[in-house]
């Protein structure tokens, strides 16, 4: 019998087998359709669709969002957090001089629920700086890689960190500067750091060193109610806005801060609904009856039709109040949660056609140039 020999080293063959097996193991199984995924696939660009409504069996209700009357946890809110690993939307909110609640939406079960109180939450009835967030503002963010979360206390230098791997909370070293009462936190994956912005000050917390640094002071922006958004498409963080301000900046992974074109309207907490579109990477600013988008590549703002949103508000000029938005890159949509008592709802909005490209899971090709002797 003729003996077959491959003109490759044993180590090379083993590497081929190893990487082929790794690719097989890392290839995800087909995802089961869910209410969220089905609706995200059906919603058209510029369209709003109801995901959950008051007492529809999903767990969402006005009572879940309400705290001591007349407060609700979506007062002075900005954004929720999307954990792509657990497929959950997470939100920390607090009513005016009332209780805080930590709530979540789980895609797999299409269920809203109230999460356990963090150990540092002393509401109601405690001084806000001692263990309260005052309102949601832009005081929470998430590391999308590992699910760690960060929450800033109202008008303080204190940031609490939740480590997902151990399900434990701890307090970060205090910030080196006093930010205004109502500022912004955003996690910057490319920089491995937490960005804090408020009243013209920019701080950064390095995970690797456990230290804060002051990157800038005196930048033109609103005195408070500032916002910051990670833009995965351009690998930057966009920040600024605040009361009576349309000022916008970007920070890149080298930590260079650049002033970009200002928005044609003031934007920030309780002034507009804001989110980065996960498909185009454009910063979207929704007013009560208008919409503007910022394109990083052209450094330009353009008006867009925000569509006929179905918010059941008695006063059309109050659509941006009691509302938070969460970009969901997994499906290329934005979830908007709105409190309106017994008409409270969660919506999906799609801004542009297309979806986020899936990860490359193609297995390596079979080895070439094998010779038979």
TAFEN-V651797 format. One record per residue. N is the residue number from 1. RES is the residue in one letter. SS is DSSP state (helix for helix, strand for strand, loop for the rest). PSI is psi in whole degrees, 0 to 359 (none if undefined). D_LAST is the distance of its C-alpha to the last C-alpha in Angstrom with 1 decimal. Layout:
N,RES,SS,PSI,D_LAST
N,RES,SS,PSI,D_LAST
//
This chain:
1,X,loop,134,11.9
2,X,loop,135,8.1
3,X,loop,133,7.1
4,X,loop,133,5.7
5,X,loop,134,6.0
6,X,loop,130,8.2
7,X,loop,58,9.2
8,X,loop,152,12.8
9,X,loop,156,15.3
10,X,helix,321,16.7
11,X,helix,320,19.9
12,X,helix,318,18.7
13,X,helix,317,17.4
14,X,helix,322,20.7
15,X,helix,319,22.6
16,X,helix,314,21.1
17,X,helix,319,22.1
18,X,helix,310,25.4
19,X,helix,326,26.5
20,X,helix,318,25.5
21,X,helix,319,27.7
22,X,helix,318,30.4
23,X,helix,321,30.6
24,X,helix,316,30.9
25,X,helix,328,33.7
26,X,helix,348,35.5
27,X,loop,119,35.6
28,X,loop,148,39.2
29,X,loop,157,40.2
30,X,loop,130,42.3
31,X,loop,140,45.8
32,X,loop,137,48.6
33,X,loop,142,51.2
34,X,loop,170,54.4
35,X,helix,317,57.8
36,X,helix,311,57.0
37,X,helix,320,53.6
38,X,helix,316,55.1
39,X,helix,321,58.2
40,X,helix,325,56.1
41,X,helix,332,54.1
42,X,helix,331,57.3
43,X,loop,137,59.4
44,X,loop,157,59.6
45,X,loop,132,60.0
46,X,loop,3,63.6
47,X,strand,147,64.2
48,X,strand,134,65.6
49,X,strand,144,64.9
50,X,strand,125,66.5
51,X,strand,313,64.0
52,X,strand,148,66.6
53,X,strand,168,70.4
54,X,loop,121,73.2
55,X,loop,40,73.1
56,X,loop,7,70.4
57,X,loop,353,68.7
58,X,loop,353,66.2
59,X,loop,347,68.4
60,X,loop,136,69.6
61,X,loop,160,73.4
62,X,helix,325,76.1
63,X,helix,326,77.1
64,X,helix,324,73.7
65,X,helix,342,74.0
66,X,strand,153,77.7
67,X,loop,208,79.3
68,X,loop,128,82.9
69,X,loop,138,84.9
70,X,loop,29,84.7
71,X,loop,159,81.4
72,X,strand,160,77.8
73,X,loop,357,74.5
74,X,loop,7,73.5
75,X,loop,133,76.5
76,X,loop,48,75.4
77,X,strand,164,71.7
78,X,loop,301,68.8
79,X,strand,157,65.3
80,X,loop,179,63.4
81,X,strand,134,60.0
82,X,strand,122,56.8
83,X,strand,107,54.3
84,X,loop,344,51.0
85,X,loop,314,49.5
86,X,loop,354,52.3
87,X,loop,57,53.3
88,X,strand,146,56.9
89,X,strand,132,59.7
90,X,strand,142,61.9
91,X,strand,131,65.3
92,X,strand,121,68.0
93,X,strand,157,71.5
94,X,strand,136,75.1
95,X,loop,164,78.4
96,X,loop,116,81.2
97,X,loop,40,82.8
98,X,loop,197,81.2
99,X,loop,157,78.2
100,X,strand,149,74.6
101,X,strand,145,71.9
102,X,strand,113,68.1
103,X,strand,164,66.7
104,X,strand,157,63.3
105,X,strand,127,61.6
106,X,strand,119,58.5
107,X,loop,315,56.4
108,X,loop,324,54.9
109,X,loop,358,58.4
110,X,loop,54,60.2
111,X,strand,134,62.8
112,X,strand,142,65.1
113,X,strand,161,66.5
114,X,strand,125,68.4
115,X,loop,161,66.4
116,X,loop,147,68.0
117,X,loop,134,70.2
118,X,loop,150,68.7
119,X,loop,339,70.5
120,X,loop,353,71.9
121,X,loop,111,73.6
122,X,loop,12,77.3
123,X,loop,155,78.5
124,X,loop,172,81.0
125,X,loop,14,83.9
126,X,loop,161,82.3
127,X,loop,135,82.3
128,X,helix,320,79.4
129,X,helix,348,78.2
130,X,helix,339,78.0
131,X,helix,39,75.5
132,X,loop,159,75.6
133,X,loop,0,73.8
134,X,loop,293,77.0
135,X,loop,180,75.0
136,X,loop,318,71.3
137,X,strand,225,71.6
138,X,strand,44,68.1
139,X,loop,14,68.1
140,X,strand,152,64.8
141,X,strand,170,61.1
142,X,strand,145,57.7
143,X,loop,109,54.4
144,X,loop,344,52.1
145,X,loop,313,49.1
146,X,loop,356,50.7
147,X,loop,6,53.9
148,X,loop,141,56.3
149,X,strand,155,59.7
150,X,strand,135,62.5
151,X,strand,126,66.2
152,X,strand,141,69.0
153,X,loop,149,72.5
154,X,loop,133,75.3
155,X,loop,45,77.0
156,X,loop,175,75.3
157,X,loop,9,72.6
158,X,loop,131,71.0
159,X,strand,128,67.5
160,X,strand,139,66.2
161,X,strand,133,62.5
162,X,strand,120,60.9
163,X,strand,112,57.6
164,X,loop,322,55.7
165,X,loop,327,53.4
166,X,loop,358,56.5
167,X,loop,44,59.0
168,X,strand,152,61.5
169,X,strand,146,63.9
170,X,strand,162,64.7
171,X,strand,131,66.7
172,X,loop,163,65.2
173,X,loop,147,67.1
174,X,loop,148,70.0
175,X,loop,149,69.6
176,X,loop,352,71.0
177,X,loop,154,73.1
178,X,loop,112,75.5
179,X,loop,161,74.1
180,X,loop,169,76.5
181,X,loop,321,77.1
182,X,loop,92,74.6
183,X,loop,209,71.5
184,X,strand,142,67.7
185,X,strand,141,64.6
186,X,strand,137,61.0
187,X,strand,137,57.7
188,X,strand,94,55.4
189,X,helix,316,51.8
190,X,helix,333,50.4
191,X,helix,352,53.0
192,X,loop,39,52.8
193,X,strand,164,56.6
194,X,strand,127,59.7
195,X,strand,131,61.9
196,X,strand,131,65.6
197,X,strand,137,67.9
198,X,strand,132,71.7
199,X,loop,32,74.7
200,X,loop,358,72.9
201,X,strand,140,71.1
202,X,strand,123,67.3
203,X,strand,157,65.9
204,X,strand,137,62.3
205,X,strand,118,61.2
206,X,strand,123,58.0
207,X,loop,322,56.2
208,X,loop,327,54.4
209,X,loop,343,57.7
210,X,loop,30,60.2
211,X,strand,149,62.5
212,X,strand,149,64.3
213,X,strand,147,64.8
214,X,strand,117,67.2
215,X,strand,328,65.5
216,X,strand,152,68.5
217,X,loop,159,72.2
218,X,loop,16,74.7
219,X,loop,145,72.4
220,X,loop,119,74.4
221,X,loop,177,74.0
222,X,loop,155,76.1
223,X,loop,338,77.9
224,X,loop,182,76.2
225,X,loop,33,74.4
226,X,loop,164,71.3
227,X,strand,162,67.8
228,X,strand,140,64.2
229,X,strand,130,61.0
230,X,strand,134,57.3
231,X,strand,99,55.5
232,X,loop,329,51.8
233,X,loop,326,51.1
234,X,loop,359,52.4
235,X,loop,50,51.9
236,X,strand,170,55.6
237,X,strand,127,58.7
238,X,strand,137,61.7
239,X,strand,165,65.1
240,X,strand,223,68.8
241,X,loop,210,71.5
242,X,loop,179,74.2
243,X,loop,123,77.9
244,X,loop,29,78.9
245,X,loop,138,75.7
246,X,loop,12,73.0
247,X,loop,136,71.4
248,X,strand,141,67.6
249,X,strand,164,65.1
250,X,strand,149,61.4
251,X,strand,133,59.6
252,X,loop,182,55.9
253,X,loop,339,53.5
254,X,loop,1,54.7
255,X,loop,27,58.1
256,X,loop,128,59.7
257,X,strand,131,62.5
258,X,strand,131,63.4
259,X,strand,128,66.4
260,X,strand,183,65.4
261,X,loop,133,67.6
262,X,loop,151,70.3
263,X,loop,152,70.5
264,X,loop,353,73.3
265,X,loop,160,74.7
266,X,loop,142,75.2
267,X,loop,155,72.5
268,X,loop,194,72.1
269,X,loop,128,73.2
270,X,loop,3,75.6
271,X,loop,325,75.8
272,X,loop,165,72.6
273,X,strand,130,69.5
274,X,strand,145,66.5
275,X,strand,155,62.7
276,X,strand,124,59.5
277,X,loop,121,57.9
278,X,loop,345,54.4
279,X,loop,309,52.9
280,X,loop,341,54.5
281,X,loop,10,55.4
282,X,loop,140,58.9
283,X,strand,122,61.9
284,X,strand,133,64.1
285,X,strand,111,67.9
286,X,strand,123,69.9
287,X,loop,193,73.6
288,X,loop,330,76.1
289,X,loop,15,75.7
290,X,loop,164,73.3
291,X,strand,139,69.7
292,X,strand,145,68.1
293,X,strand,140,64.5
294,X,strand,126,63.3
295,X,strand,120,60.1
296,X,loop,317,58.5
297,X,loop,317,56.8
298,X,loop,353,60.0
299,X,loop,49,62.3
300,X,strand,150,64.5
301,X,strand,139,66.4
302,X,strand,144,66.8
303,X,strand,148,69.0
304,X,strand,159,67.4
305,X,loop,115,68.9
306,X,loop,3,68.5
307,X,loop,173,69.0
308,X,loop,85,71.5
309,X,loop,146,70.9
310,X,loop,22,72.4
311,X,loop,125,74.0
312,X,loop,59,77.2
313,X,loop,142,79.4
314,X,loop,332,83.1
315,X,loop,110,83.2
316,X,helix,340,80.6
317,X,helix,6,81.1
318,X,helix,24,79.7
319,X,loop,328,76.1
320,X,loop,349,74.6
321,X,loop,152,76.5
322,X,loop,44,75.3
323,X,strand,142,71.7
324,X,strand,153,68.3
325,X,strand,143,65.0
326,X,strand,116,61.4
327,X,strand,135,58.4
328,X,strand,87,55.6
329,X,loop,329,52.3
330,X,loop,326,50.3
331,X,loop,5,52.1
332,X,loop,31,53.4
333,X,strand,174,57.0
334,X,strand,128,60.1
335,X,strand,134,62.1
336,X,strand,121,65.8
337,X,strand,128,68.1
338,X,strand,131,71.8
339,X,loop,126,74.8
340,X,loop,50,77.7
341,X,helix,234,79.2
342,X,helix,355,78.7
343,X,helix,19,76.7
344,X,loop,140,74.1
345,X,strand,160,70.6
346,X,strand,135,67.1
347,X,strand,159,65.6
348,X,strand,136,62.2
349,X,strand,135,62.4
350,X,strand,129,59.6
351,X,loop,319,60.1
352,X,loop,154,57.3
353,X,loop,157,54.6
354,X,loop,176,51.1
355,X,loop,172,49.8
356,X,loop,129,48.0
357,X,loop,136,44.2
358,X,loop,160,42.3
359,X,loop,152,39.9
360,X,loop,110,36.3
361,X,loop,18,34.5
362,X,loop,129,31.3
363,X,loop,151,28.2
364,X,loop,149,25.4
365,X,loop,158,22.9
366,X,loop,147,19.4
367,X,loop,143,17.0
368,X,loop,171,15.6
369,X,loop,35,12.8
370,X,loop,140,10.0
371,X,loop,143,6.5
372,X,loop,131,3.8
373,X,loop,none,0.0
//
